[in-house]
Amino acid sequence: MPERFEVDGRIAAKVDGEGYQANFVWRHLQDGDAIDVQSPLGLTLGRMELQGSTARFFDRHGALRADGDMERLTARELGWPLPAAGLRYWLLGLADPDSPSSWSENSEGRLLSQYGWQVEFTGAQNEAPSRLILRREGLEVRIALHDWRIDTPSIKP
């Protein structure tokens, strides 16, 4: 895994038939991750930060909410859980090396099972997937990635 990367993307979640959409910029640095989330029209919705086992969410007004579990925090703040602990690896087409996983393939691409999620990787950009589909009972999250910056000194928190 690179020491730092930054990627822009779009995310669409479908939870029990209800849809959500957002844009994001994900910054990974050695000491943690910062994810800036915007509405499809560009309105800032908030910022998520992961450092070790601490998950923090700052809403668009700067109010802080913290939790030891990012899925629980994002379910509360966004309306659906985001598996951020694994997602920092999945964005790069990797499995989290600290958690059991299994790999397979289908006609669309590679499949990963980890943390109770089924992750499908398709497309490629700079050796990383350009699209991911995450599935878990009652939830589907689609992620489109573009404009990768890997190990670039300009990446700041």
MOQUI-V359694 format. One record per pair of residues at least 4 apart in sequence whose ideal C-beta (glycine too) atoms are under 7 Angstrom apart, sorted by the first residue. I is the first residue (numbers start at 1). J is the second residue. D is the distance in Angstrom with one decimal. If there is no record, write none. Layout:
# MOQUI-V359694
i=I j=J d=D
i=I j=J d=D
This chain:
# MOQUI-V359694
i=1 j=89 d=6.6
i=1 j=92 d=6.4
i=1 j=94 d=6.5
i=2 j=150 d=5.1
i=2 j=151 d=4.9
i=3 j=30 d=5.2
i=3 j=151 d=6.3
i=4 j=28 d=5.9
i=4 j=29 d=5.1
i=4 j=30 d=6.8
i=4 j=151 d=5.9
i=4 j=155 d=4.8
i=5 j=28 d=4.9
i=5 j=148 d=6.9
i=5 j=149 d=6.6
i=5 j=150 d=4.6
i=6 j=25 d=6.7
i=6 j=26 d=6.8
i=6 j=27 d=4.8
i=6 j=149 d=4.4
i=6 j=155 d=4.8
i=7 j=26 d=5.3
i=7 j=91 d=6.3
i=7 j=145 d=5.3
i=7 j=147 d=6.7
i=7 j=148 d=5.0
i=8 j=25 d=5.4
i=8 j=146 d=5.6
i=8 j=147 d=4.4
i=9 j=24 d=5.4
i=9 j=26 d=6.8
i=9 j=143 d=5.7
i=9 j=144 d=5.9
i=9 j=145 d=4.6
i=9 j=146 d=6.7
i=10 j=23 d=5.5
i=10 j=144 d=4.7
i=11 j=22 d=5.3
i=11 j=24 d=6.1
i=11 j=141 d=6.5
i=11 j=143 d=5.2
i=12 j=19 d=6.6
i=12 j=21 d=4.9
i=12 j=142 d=4.7
i=13 j=20 d=4.5
i=13 j=80 d=4.6
i=13 j=139 d=6.8
i=13 j=141 d=4.7
i=14 j=19 d=5.3
i=14 j=140 d=4.7
i=15 j=79 d=6.8
i=15 j=80 d=4.6
i=15 j=138 d=6.6
i=15 j=139 d=5.3
i=16 j=138 d=5.2
i=20 j=78 d=7.0
i=20 j=79 d=6.0
i=20 j=80 d=6.1
i=21 j=40 d=5.2
i=22 j=37 d=5.1
i=22 j=38 d=6.4
i=22 j=39 d=6.4
i=22 j=45 d=6.4
i=23 j=38 d=4.6
i=23 j=40 d=6.5
i=24 j=35 d=5.6
i=24 j=36 d=6.3
i=24 j=37 d=5.1
i=25 j=36 d=4.7
i=26 j=33 d=6.7
i=26 j=35 d=5.1
i=26 j=91 d=6.5
i=27 j=33 d=6.7
i=27 j=34 d=4.7
i=27 j=155 d=6.0
i=27 j=157 d=6.5
i=28 j=33 d=5.0
i=28 j=88 d=5.8
i=29 j=155 d=6.8
i=29 j=157 d=6.0
i=31 j=51 d=6.3
i=32 j=49 d=6.3
i=32 j=50 d=5.4
i=32 j=51 d=3.6
i=33 j=49 d=7.0
i=33 j=50 d=4.4
i=33 j=88 d=5.5
i=34 j=47 d=6.3
i=34 j=49 d=5.2
i=34 j=157 d=5.6
i=35 j=47 d=6.8
i=35 j=48 d=4.4
i=36 j=47 d=5.2
i=37 j=45 d=4.6
i=37 j=46 d=5.4
i=37 j=48 d=6.9
i=38 j=42 d=5.5
i=38 j=43 d=6.3
i=38 j=44 d=5.6
i=38 j=45 d=6.0
i=39 j=43 d=4.3
i=39 j=45 d=5.8
i=44 j=60 d=4.9
i=45 j=60 d=5.9
i=46 j=57 d=5.8
i=46 j=58 d=5.7
i=46 j=59 d=4.8
i=46 j=60 d=5.8
i=46 j=77 d=6.8
i=47 j=58 d=4.6
i=48 j=57 d=5.3
i=48 j=74 d=7.0
i=48 j=84 d=6.9
i=49 j=56 d=4.6
i=50 j=55 d=5.7
i=50 j=70 d=6.2
i=50 j=84 d=5.6
i=53 j=68 d=5.6
i=54 j=66 d=6.6
i=54 j=68 d=6.7
i=55 j=66 d=6.8
i=55 j=67 d=5.2
i=55 j=68 d=6.8
i=55 j=69 d=6.5
i=55 j=70 d=4.0
i=55 j=73 d=4.7
i=56 j=64 d=6.1
i=56 j=66 d=4.8
i=57 j=65 d=4.7
i=57 j=73 d=5.5
i=57 j=77 d=4.8
i=58 j=62 d=5.7
i=58 j=63 d=6.9
i=58 j=64 d=5.6
i=59 j=63 d=4.9
i=65 j=73 d=6.7
i=65 j=77 d=6.3
i=67 j=72 d=5.5
i=67 j=73 d=4.0
i=69 j=73 d=6.4
i=70 j=74 d=6.0
i=70 j=82 d=6.6
i=70 j=84 d=4.1
i=70 j=85 d=6.1
i=71 j=75 d=6.2
i=71 j=81 d=4.0
i=71 j=82 d=6.7
i=71 j=83 d=5.8
i=72 j=76 d=6.5
i=73 j=77 d=6.1
i=74 j=78 d=4.8
i=74 j=80 d=7.0
i=74 j=81 d=5.5
i=74 j=82 d=4.0
i=75 j=80 d=6.2
i=75 j=81 d=4.2
i=78 j=82 d=6.7
i=80 j=139 d=6.3
i=82 j=87 d=6.7
i=83 j=87 d=5.5
i=83 j=115 d=5.6
i=83 j=117 d=5.6
i=83 j=134 d=6.9
i=84 j=88 d=6.7
i=85 j=96 d=6.7
i=86 j=90 d=5.6
i=86 j=96 d=4.8
i=86 j=99 d=6.9
i=86 j=114 d=5.6
i=86 j=115 d=4.9
i=86 j=117 d=6.9
i=87 j=91 d=6.1
i=89 j=94 d=4.3
i=89 j=95 d=6.2
i=89 j=96 d=4.7
i=90 j=119 d=5.4
i=90 j=132 d=6.1
i=91 j=128 d=6.8
i=91 j=145 d=6.6
i=92 j=128 d=5.1
i=93 j=121 d=5.4
i=93 j=128 d=5.4
i=93 j=129 d=4.8
i=95 j=101 d=3.9
i=95 j=112 d=5.7
i=95 j=114 d=5.6
i=96 j=114 d=6.3
i=99 j=114 d=5.8
i=99 j=115 d=6.1
i=101 j=112 d=6.0
i=101 j=113 d=6.4
i=101 j=114 d=4.1
i=102 j=113 d=4.8
i=103 j=110 d=6.5
i=103 j=111 d=6.9
i=103 j=112 d=5.8
i=104 j=111 d=4.7
i=105 j=110 d=5.5
i=105 j=111 d=6.5
i=106 j=111 d=6.0
i=108 j=120 d=6.2
i=108 j=122 d=5.5
i=109 j=120 d=5.9
i=109 j=121 d=5.0
i=109 j=122 d=4.1
i=110 j=121 d=4.7
i=111 j=118 d=6.5
i=111 j=119 d=6.9
i=111 j=120 d=5.5
i=112 j=119 d=4.3
i=113 j=118 d=5.8
i=114 j=119 d=6.9
i=116 j=136 d=5.9
i=117 j=134 d=5.3
i=117 j=135 d=6.8
i=117 j=136 d=5.2
i=118 j=135 d=4.5
i=119 j=132 d=6.0
i=119 j=134 d=5.3
i=120 j=132 d=6.8
i=120 j=133 d=4.3
i=121 j=129 d=4.1
i=121 j=132 d=5.9
i=122 j=129 d=6.5
i=122 j=131 d=4.7
i=123 j=129 d=6.0
i=123 j=130 d=3.4
i=123 j=131 d=4.8
i=124 j=128 d=7.0
i=124 j=129 d=6.3
i=124 j=130 d=6.1
i=125 j=130 d=4.5
i=125 j=145 d=6.7
i=125 j=148 d=5.9
i=126 j=148 d=4.8
i=126 j=150 d=6.6
i=128 j=145 d=7.0
i=128 j=148 d=6.2
i=129 j=145 d=6.8
i=130 j=144 d=6.9
i=130 j=145 d=5.4
i=131 j=143 d=6.8
i=131 j=144 d=5.4
i=132 j=143 d=4.4
i=133 j=140 d=6.8
i=133 j=142 d=5.4
i=134 j=141 d=4.2
i=135 j=140 d=5.3
i=149 j=155 d=6.2
